[in-house]
């Protein structure tokens, strides 16, 4: 089945506008496997900071803000409000997330 010229042009425009970064696969896998050692919150903070710096190329204050505020908001929503436990880090006795 072949796409109509209009649909093919639309698809190519979307593909050019939103390219899939193959380089994002390795950080995503590292993020998923790091839960065992870092826990959900520390891994999420590092992941958010990395992507804000690497893909977003934001200024340092926005990188730090996204790396701190996102896991903190998730912690408050899930652990405090919903009382659901997410994976903790090996540093759990010293760091509450």
HELIX and SHEET records of a PDB file:
HELIX    1   1 UNK A    5  UNK A   17  1                                  13    
HELIX    2   2 UNK A   24  UNK A   33  1                                  10    
HELIX    3   3 UNK A   35  UNK A   54  1                                  20    
HELIX    4   4 UNK A   60  UNK A   75  1                                  16    
HELIX    5   5 UNK A   76  UNK A   81  3                                   6    
END                                                                             
